[in-house]
């Protein structure tokens, strides 16, 4: 019967170090992503990134469909941008 003598060998140590780095890298990445998703800077942003908003996209769609005219579109767009800036 063969017994293990406790020596992992070089590949065992390499695998242990790599798995240690991958595990803690995944934990740190998960914490960073969670902190970013909970930050107040990410709330209220639309699909266009920092410059746009979902409300502006919806307003542009309504204007493109002809639901609202140009004067109403510009007035509502200005109101949205004022509200976002406040």
C-alpha angles and dihedrals in degrees: 000000000000122000129200111246096204096252112127096186127220096297091052091056092045091051091048093052094046093048090047091053093045093048096050092041089056092047093050092045091051091051092049093048091048092050092049093050091051096047116111091232092072096054118096096020117130134210094283095068124233097344102047142045139208090246091057090049091052091047091050090051091052090050091048091051091050096244091128132027128237097264092051090046094053092044093051092043090053090049091051092050092047091050092048092049093050 
